[in-house]
Structure formats: C-alpha cells, structure tokens
Amino acid sequence: MSALSALVLAGSRGGIDPVAQYAGVTHKALIPLGGATLLERVMGALKAAGATRIAVCSNDHAVAQLAAQRGAETSPAQSSLSASVRAGIELLGAPVLITTSDHALLQADWIKQFVDDAPAESDICVLLARRDVVEAAAPSTQRTYLKFADGQWSGCNLFLIRTPRALSAIDLWRKVEADRKKPWRIVRLLGPATLQRYILGRLTLADAVARMGRLSGIDAAVVASKFGLAAVDVDKPADLDLVRTLVSEPSPPNGP
C-alpha cells in the first residue's frame, strides 16, 4: 500500500463528558495514562504503524494545540461524526486510517495486522472483534455487541478508507449513526429479504457489511481482529479504570 495517513476523531458530543469529569480534565483526549495523554498514545501507535501524516479532528483548543505540538494537522469537528469523517478524508486523501482519541490501548501491531488483512479490492474496511476474543482478553469489560449468524461482534474503532470512492458511503453512515446499537434497524435499510435473513439468524456480519457497501456503490469488507483488547475504548468511567489496570496504573478507590 502507498503512504498511509490517519484521522483521529476527538470531537465532543456537547455538555460535560462524564469520563473527562471523572478523570479531572477538560476533554477525554487529554486524560493521562501511562505517562501520556490518550491522544498522544493513539498518535504514537499510528506513527509506529507507519502513518506518515496524521490529522486530529476536534473543536477543543487544548486538544488541537496538543495535536499541533506533536506534529499533527487539525481538522475542525463538524455537526456529526460522519460529516467530520468526510472533512478529514477530503483533507488527507486516501488511503487513510480512521480511529478515535479514546482508543487508549491501540497498538501498532494491531494496525499493521488490520491493514495487511484488509482485502485489496475493498474501498472501505472495518475492524471488529468476536465476543469470545474480547472477553478472553478482558473478561470484565462491558461492550455493545452486534449479533449475527457468525457470532456476536464489537467494533474496534478502526477503519481503513482505501479509495476516494468510499466517500459515497458517508451518506449511508449518517443514517446508520443513530441506530448503531440497534442492528435490526440498520439491517432494515438493506431491504426486506436481508432483514428476514437477519431475523431468522442466517445473516452474517460480513454479508451485511458487503450488502451495505453495494448500496453505496462500493466494496466494503470486515476484518476480524485477533486482538480482543482492540475493542476496548474509553466510553465510560469503568472503561478508564480497566485500561488503567491494564497499563499498570490503577485508579484510586474513589476515582481521581
């Protein structure tokens, strides 16, 4: 693959982020962990995996300032996640990796394996992990799983946009965003026959993603992660406690 760029999503949903508040910082990306902020850890993993250009998407001044200090470009967060992704892809071009600033445990090896395993013909590829793989690596973690015929899957907050054609999927992504934790509603977008297969337990995740790609005129694929911790991000205070334990930095009994 040609030189790879990376987009780190570090936007805010508005209001007080409970994880940032729990950690005593103004933004989740600025939470310290193992001697670096979450943003710095993510950027370090991307650089170690070979990303030659990194952009951080955020409207927070402190986050943007830290990103610039660490050699990243910045892209203003838009009104929605999908719009922010579109703006980032237009800035960086393709191919581009997309991840989030709260991917606290991200490792270069996971990224390299994902890129190696992504089908060469795909326009967009998404990394997911089976529930058994996740729970073997982190038994106490509580994730949201998508249930399909080939198992229960958790997202790993890592996407590979291989070609500019993948931008056509962003409009469909907007429709998916609101129902990302309700897979049957997402499958409903794929038509009655596909929805029936899902209800009967005959639809695999790979088939659903491929079908969704075809609706957008692109080739979309799934890569199954061999690393269960790739599904662990910091969405809630309990996640922060977990990653602190995993990097040998346990939190005080009552939090920070």
C-alpha positions as semicolon CSV with decimal commas, in nm:
position;residue;x (nm);y (nm);z (nm)
1;M;0,000;0,000;0,000
2;S;0,111;0,357;-0,068
3;A;0,187;0,603;0,211
4;L;-0,081;0,589;0,475
5;S;-0,245;0,883;0,652
6;A;-0,458;0,869;0,966
7;L;-0,751;1,067;1,103
8;V;-0,808;1,075;1,479
9;L;-1,160;1,171;1,583
10;A;-1,153;1,376;1,904
11;G;-1,481;1,564;1,887
12;S;-1,730;1,618;2,166
13;R;-2,099;1,538;2,191
14;G;-2,156;1,857;2,385
15;G;-2,204;1,913;2,756
16;I;-1,986;1,761;3,025
17;D;-1,817;1,437;2,925
18;P;-1,857;1,201;3,225
19;V;-1,524;1,030;3,159
20;A;-1,333;1,360;3,135
21;Q;-1,505;1,479;3,451
22;Y;-1,418;1,154;3,628
23;A;-1,054;1,195;3,526
24;G;-1,043;1,561;3,627
25;V;-0,961;1,700;3,281
26;T;-1,147;1,920;3,034
27;H;-1,153;1,671;2,744
28;K;-1,134;1,294;2,725
29;A;-0,841;1,306;2,480
30;L;-0,635;1,480;2,750
31;I;-0,669;1,206;3,011
32;P;-0,322;1,093;3,126
33;L;-0,247;0,723;3,103
34;G;0,092;0,561;3,147
35;G;0,284;0,886;3,112
36;A;0,100;1,027;2,810
37;T;-0,244;1,154;2,722
38;L;-0,489;0,929;2,540
39;L;-0,441;1,139;2,227
40;E;-0,063;1,104;2,244
41;R;-0,090;0,728;2,291
42;V;-0,312;0,695;1,984
43;M;-0,089;0,917;1,773
44;G;0,217;0,722;1,886
45;A;0,063;0,392;1,780
46;L;-0,032;0,533;1,440
47;K;0,318;0,669;1,380
48;A;0,475;0,338;1,486
49;A;0,246;0,160;1,239
50;G;0,376;0,376;0,956
51;A;0,129;0,664;0,931
52;T;0,320;0,946;0,763
53;R;0,052;1,211;0,806
54;I;-0,193;1,246;1,096
55;A;-0,484;1,483;1,139
56;V;-0,683;1,529;1,461
57;C;-1,047;1,627;1,432
58;S;-1,158;1,842;1,727
59;N;-1,301;2,181;1,818
60;D;-1,132;2,182;2,158
61;H;-0,848;2,435;2,170
62;A;-0,633;2,237;2,414
63;V;-0,669;1,918;2,209
64;A;-0,586;2,098;1,884
65;Q;-0,288;2,264;2,047
66;L;-0,153;1,933;2,177
67;A;-0,205;1,771;1,836
68;A;-0,010;2,052;1,666
69;Q;0,271;2,024;1,922
70;R;0,300;1,655;1,839
71;G;0,322;1,718;1,466
72;A;-0,039;1,656;1,361
73;E;-0,264;1,863;1,142
74;T;-0,604;1,965;1,272
75;S;-0,948;1,940;1,117
76;P;-1,246;2,116;1,280
77;A;-1,516;1,884;1,412
78;Q;-1,836;1,909;1,213
79;S;-2,202;1,882;1,312
80;S;-2,196;1,500;1,301
81;L;-1,945;1,219;1,315
82;S;-1,998;1,128;0,951
83;A;-1,951;1,490;0,842
84;S;-1,628;1,508;1,042
85;V;-1,504;1,195;0,871
86;R;-1,588;1,337;0,529
87;A;-1,397;1,657;0,606
88;G;-1,099;1,460;0,733
89;I;-1,087;1,239;0,425
90;E;-1,109;1,543;0,199
91;L;-0,812;1,692;0,388
92;L;-0,590;1,383;0,391
93;G;-0,698;1,192;0,082
94;A;-0,688;0,814;0,060
95;P;-0,578;0,568;0,178
96;V;-0,650;0,680;0,532
97;L;-0,697;0,507;0,866
98;I;-0,969;0,638;1,095
99;T;-0,972;0,588;1,470
100;T;-1,070;0,773;1,788
101;S;-0,873;0,955;2,055
102;D;-1,017;0,731;2,329
103;H;-0,866;0,415;2,176
104;A;-0,637;0,407;2,479
105;L;-0,478;0,065;2,424
106;L;-0,420;0,094;2,048
107;Q;-0,105;-0,084;1,935
108;A;0,096;-0,053;1,615
109;D;0,085;-0,431;1,566
110;W;-0,297;-0,427;1,563
111;I;-0,297;-0,157;1,299
112;K;-0,040;-0,331;1,080
113;Q;-0,229;-0,661;1,102
114;F;-0,554;-0,487;1,011
115;V;-0,402;-0,319;0,706
116;D;-0,238;-0,647;0,597
117;D;-0,566;-0,840;0,635
118;A;-0,788;-0,582;0,462
119;P;-0,896;-0,718;0,120
120;A;-0,708;-0,540;-0,158
121;E;-1,027;-0,489;-0,358
122;S;-1,216;-0,315;-0,075
123;D;-1,289;0,057;-0,081
124;I;-1,358;0,060;0,291
125;C;-1,277;-0,195;0,559
126;V;-1,380;-0,209;0,925
127;L;-1,215;-0,394;1,212
128;L;-1,436;-0,589;1,452
129;A;-1,373;-0,849;1,720
130;R;-1,580;-1,151;1,817
131;R;-1,721;-1,151;2,168
132;D;-1,524;-1,460;2,273
133;V;-1,198;-1,295;2,163
134;V;-1,282;-0,974;2,350
135;E;-1,387;-1,147;2,670
136;A;-1,082;-1,374;2,669
137;A;-0,862;-1,063;2,667
138;A;-1,072;-0,850;2,904
139;P;-1,331;-1,060;3,093
140;S;-1,466;-0,765;3,290
141;T;-1,528;-0,529;3,001
142;Q;-1,883;-0,437;2,908
143;R;-1,917;-0,378;2,532
144;T;-2,207;-0,343;2,291
145;Y;-2,224;-0,646;2,060
146;L;-2,389;-0,688;1,722
147;K;-2,547;-1,032;1,697
148;F;-2,523;-1,208;1,360
149;A;-2,522;-1,565;1,233
150;D;-2,143;-1,584;1,262
151;G;-2,130;-1,464;1,622
152;Q;-2,152;-1,151;1,831
153;W;-1,922;-0,868;1,728
154;S;-1,788;-0,549;1,883
155;G;-1,649;-0,257;1,688
156;C;-1,282;-0,173;1,728
157;N;-1,292;0,195;1,629
158;L;-1,057;0,132;1,338
159;F;-1,148;0,182;0,974
160;L;-0,946;0,181;0,653
161;I;-1,060;0,400;0,367
162;R;-0,867;0,270;0,066
163;T;-1,014;0,482;-0,212
164;P;-1,198;0,814;-0,253
165;R;-1,498;0,610;-0,371
166;A;-1,564;0,528;-0,006
167;L;-1,688;0,884;0,044
168;S;-2,013;0,770;-0,115
169;A;-2,073;0,554;0,194
170;I;-2,066;0,853;0,427
171;D;-2,424;0,949;0,343
172;L;-2,540;0,599;0,438
173;W;-2,328;0,623;0,753
174;R;-2,536;0,923;0,859
175;K;-2,844;0,700;0,857
176;V;-2,664;0,428;1,050
177;E;-2,525;0,655;1,324
178;A;-2,848;0,696;1,518
179;D;-2,912;0,320;1,525
180;R;-2,557;0,192;1,569
181;K;-2,660;-0,002;1,882
182;K;-2,975;-0,144;1,722
183;P;-2,855;-0,373;1,443
184;W;-3,201;-0,475;1,323
185;R;-3,277;-0,113;1,231
186;I;-2,953;-0,095;1,035
187;V;-3,030;-0,421;0,856
188;R;-3,375;-0,286;0,770
189;L;-3,202;-0,036;0,541
190;L;-3,079;-0,330;0,333
191;G;-3,425;-0,442;0,227
192;P;-3,690;-0,689;0,343
193;A;-3,511;-1,002;0,221
194;T;-3,193;-0,915;0,412
195;L;-3,395;-0,821;0,720
196;Q;-3,571;-1,157;0,707
197;R;-3,235;-1,338;0,691
198;Y;-3,124;-1,142;0,996
199;I;-3,442;-1,221;1,192
200;L;-3,403;-1,591;1,107
201;G;-3,040;-1,584;1,224
202;R;-2,898;-1,651;0,879
203;L;-2,725;-1,321;0,807
204;T;-2,353;-1,298;0,874
205;L;-2,187;-0,971;0,964
206;A;-1,964;-0,991;0,657
207;D;-2,269;-1,029;0,431
208;A;-2,445;-0,735;0,596
209;V;-2,143;-0,505;0,556
210;A;-2,089;-0,616;0,196
211;R;-2,454;-0,551;0,116
212;M;-2,438;-0,208;0,277
213;G;-2,135;-0,129;0,064
214;R;-2,314;-0,231;-0,254
215;L;-2,599;0,007;-0,168
216;S;-2,341;0,286;-0,179
217;G;-2,172;0,155;-0,491
218;I;-1,854;0,046;-0,317
219;D;-1,681;-0,267;-0,191
220;A;-1,699;-0,288;0,189
221;A;-1,540;-0,560;0,400
222;V;-1,489;-0,673;0,758
223;V;-1,163;-0,786;0,918
224;A;-1,185;-0,996;1,234
225;S;-0,935;-0,879;1,493
226;K;-0,709;-1,135;1,657
227;F;-0,664;-0,893;1,946
228;G;-0,956;-0,870;2,186
229;L;-0,828;-0,552;2,351
230;A;-0,871;-0,373;2,018
231;A;-1,241;-0,348;2,107
232;V;-1,175;-0,168;2,436
233;D;-1,212;0,210;2,421
234;V;-1,287;0,460;2,696
235;D;-1,659;0,531;2,674
236;K;-1,735;0,539;3,046
237;P;-1,553;0,565;3,381
238;A;-1,541;0,186;3,420
239;D;-1,352;0,165;3,090
240;L;-1,095;0,412;3,221
241;D;-1,050;0,206;3,536
242;L;-0,997;-0,102;3,319
243;V;-0,735;0,050;3,089
244;R;-0,552;0,197;3,386
245;T;-0,531;-0,150;3,532
246;L;-0,410;-0,293;3,203
247;V;-0,127;-0,041;3,179
248;S;-0,039;-0,085;3,548
249;E;-0,180;0,245;3,658
250;P;-0,473;0,156;3,884
251;S;-0,705;0,439;3,984
252;P;-0,762;0,540;4,348
253;P;-1,053;0,364;4,522
254;N;-1,291;0,657;4,462
255;G;-1,158;0,768;4,124
256;P;-0,916;1,054;4,056
